[in-house]
Amino acid sequence: MDYFHYRDGQLYCENVPVEALAHQYGTPLYVYSQATLLHHLHALQKAFAEANPILCYSIKANGNLSICRLLAEHGAGFDVTSGGELYRALRATPPKKKVPIVFAGVGKTDAEIRMALDADVLLFDVESEEELWTIGTIAQQMGRRAPVALRVNPDLPPKTHIKTDTSVKGVKFGLDIETVVEVAQAVVGHPGLQLLGLHMHLGSPIIKTEPYRLGADKAVHLIAQFRRQGHQIRYLNLGGGFGINYRRDEAPPAEAFAEVILPAVRATGCQLILEPGRFIVGNAGILVSTVLYRKSTGGKHYLIQDAAMNDLIRPTLYGSLHRVWPVRLPPGTPERPPVDMSVDPERANPFLDFPGSLRQDVVGPVCESGDFLAKDRPLPVLPRGALLAIFSAGAYGMSMASNYNSRPRPAEVLVTDATHRLIRRRETYADLICCEEGCLN
């Protein structure tokens, strides 16, 4: 569910017309719905309520401080994968409040490990043996025992895009399931380490529940073996990766994931940790752009607009699909693009032609043939200056944005009912060179 809807042919975010936001803040522009953010957080809290879960919002999905602060105020902790994300988590934590933080990632530096120990993180999700020993050594030097969870690669069948599937054999993530028990045995009684949990992240986005059932079953057996070794295992961390609706209604609800995960929680008696990111923020954000030009060449039609691959890299990086639709609908245009739900969303363009549509590639100004947001997409014919909404852009949009072609990154706006506020100003040309000017000869 999201709170973007059309009213009298015009797109609204909650009770604010998106056109008004574009006029006030300019484009490209990221627009977020607070109601949508909280709806999806509360959906997870409700679905997993039996387990009283620790929901650690994955900052890599969208690290805007205002979004992180909002989620923390409503009961979320944080999942971080770098020192910079940990810094964001600490800055976003509400005053006088302690929120749980888990620190994942395969390449934690010594400085980041010290920073995390000083911040008293709930857990380190450990990805390799050498990392485990390094954390233990640093913790001893600081007079601490580091709380760790071993991240296991359960070697499950492919579940999503090859670049975001993290639990098949041969990827860089996690400890091999064949050897993780030996690794756990080696740290029994270690003076700098407390093995308190098992971590398993399957990839993202996953739109079937069966991988979680298979992974959870393996986790139950591993936790039993860790406990027989003498480890006081308290936490079962099954990561995030729950899919969202990029087309229409293709992703299961939170309750469906809970149905296959909760039995493992009951069997182990562990505190459940989840690391949702996309599930919370993905459908809570859109990217708004302005049509610059139309072009027909080589038998193709192009809609050139001012958002580019540096603003939203997912389509060219992953071949991912985002709905693209006018902010103000031309007469006769449906409120949503027609979709063939029988088409696999990972393999083909599911959008259907409709009366008055023209198949167009939606491209940006960046000097790359790979600069596109949609290909061969049925869209109405739009004039120069028309506004477009690129939907489901709240996750891995702004967090992966860059300054390629020396393009300032967009502004971000948060809408709450009929009000809105700037939560990140648009970058200026001066911002692009501020770290370099002082280095000129």
NUTI-434676 format. One record per residue (C-alpha): x, y, z. Coordinates in steps of 0.1 Angstrom, whole numbers, plus 5000, padded with zeros to 4 digits. Layout:
<atoms>
XYZ ...
</atoms>
This chain:
<atoms>
500050005000 501250354993 499650704996 500350824961 497050854942 495351054914 492651304921 490851474892 493651354869 496451494891 498951294912 498951354949 501251244976 498951205006 497051545004 499651744985 499651774947 502951654933 502851934907 503052194935 506052024950 507852024916 507152394911 508352484946 511452264948 512352194912 513151874894 514551614896 512951574930 512551284954 509151294972 508451065002 505150985020 505350965057 502150775059 503550505036 506750475055 504950425088 502350195072 504949945061 506949965094 503749905113 502749615090 506049435099 505549515136 502049375135 502849065114 505748955136 504249085169 504248735184 508048745183 508449105196 511049155168 513949395167 513349565134 516649725123 515949955093 518649905067 520150245062 521750155029 518250155013 517750525021 519950705047 518251035049 518451155085 514851265087 513550935074 515850745098 514850965128 511150915119 511450535119 513450535151 510750735168 508350465158 510250175172 512950085145 516550025151 519250035124 521249795102 524449955090 527149835067 529850105070 531250355094 529450625075 526150445080 526850395116 527550775119 524150835103 522450595126 523950765157 523051115144 519450995135 518850845169 516351055189 517851245219 518051045251 517050725233 519050405228 518250215196 519549875186 522149875159 523549575140 526749615120 526949405088 529249415058 532249205046 534949475048 534849635083 538049835089 539749835123 538650195128 535050105120 535249815145 536450045172 533750295164 531150025166 532449895199 532450255213 528850295201 527849975219 526249815189 523849525196 525749285172 528449255146 527249035117 530548855110 531248755074 534648575075 536948395099 539648665096 537148935104 535948735135 539548715149 540149075141 537049185160 538048965189 541649115190 540449475189 537749415215 540449265239 542649575233 539749785243 538949575273 535649455258 533949135246 532349205212 528849065207 528848875173 526448685151 527948455125 526548525090 526048195072 525648145035 522847875034 523547794997 519947824985 518847824949 518948154930 516048384942 516548724926 518848924904 522448784903 523849104916 521649104947 521348734955 523648694986 523048334996 524148124967 527547944966 530348164953 529248504965 531448714989 528848715017 528848495048 530548185061 530047855042 527347645058 529647345056 532247505079 530447765100 530047515129 533847465130 534247845131 531847865160 533747585179 537047775175 535748075195 534347895225 535548085255 537248355235 538048645259 537148905233 534148755216 530548655226 528848445200 525248545206 523548495173 523148355138 522648585108 521248485074 520448735047 519148585014 519248874990 516749134977 514149174965 512548834971 508948794962 508448434973 508348305009 509747955003 513448075005 512748205040 511247885051 514247685038 516747925053 514947935087 514947555088 518647555083 519047815110 517247605136 519747325131 522747545132 521647725164 521147385181 524747295172 526147625184 524347575217 525747225221 529147385219 528347615248 527447935230 524548135246 522648205214 520048475219 519448615185 518148475152 518748745125 517048655092 517948985074 515649165051 515049145014 511249125014 510049224979 507749514971 505249594944 507149744915 504449644889 501249574909 500549334937 503349084929 504849084964 503548884994 502349085025 504349085057 502048825071 503148575045 506848615054 505948585091 504148255085 507348085074 509748265098 507948245131 508147865134 511947895136 511548165163 509347935183 511747635178 514847825190 513348055216 515548335201 514948705198 514148765162 516049035143 514949155109 516749415087 514049555064 514949845041 513249825007 510049695023 509650005044 510950285021 510650144985 507050234977 507250545000 509150744975 508850874939 511351054917 509751354898 511151474866 510451724838 510151634801 512851824781 512551694746 510951434724 512951254697 512350984671 515350814655 516250464642 512650344645 512550434682 510850704702 512650884731 511251084759 514151294773 513651424808 515851574834 516251274857 519151044848 521050734858 523050934883 519651014901 518350654899 520850394887 518750084894 517350044858 520750044841 522549864869 520049584876 517749604846 515049684872 511549804865 509950114878 506450244868 506750574850 503550784846 502551144841 501951364871 499051524853 497151274831 496251374795 492551314787 491750944783 494850824801 494250564828 495350634863 497850334862 499550174833 497949854822 499949554833 500149194822 500549024855 501348684839 504748814827 507748744850 508749094863 512448994862 512348894826 510149114805 508349444802 504849364815 503249694805 500549694779 499649934751 496450144755 494550384733 496650684725 499950534738 503350544721 506150314730 509050524742 512350494760 512550724790 516050864790 518051134808 520751384799 523851184810 526351114783 525850734783 523750494762 522950324795 521250634808 517650524809 514850494834 512550284812 512650114778 509950044753 507350184777 503750254765 503150614775 500850904764 502451164741 503651434765 504651794757 507851964768 507552074804 505251784814 506051624847 506751244851 506651034883 509050744886 507350524912 508850284939 512050494940 512350534977 514850254981 518350254965 517450574946 518950874964 521250644984 522950534952 522850874935 526051024922 527451344907 528451174874 528651434846 528951684874 525251684880 524051804914 522051554933 518251614937 516451764967 514351544989 510951635004 508851455031 505051495029 502951455060 499251465051 498751825037 502151955047 505651905033 509151995043 512651985027 514751705042 517751755019 518452054998 519352034962 523152044957 524652344939 527552364915 529652504944 528852184963 530351974935 533852124940 533852224976 536251944986 538652034957 538852414957 541252424987 543552184969 544152404938 547752514933 
</atoms>
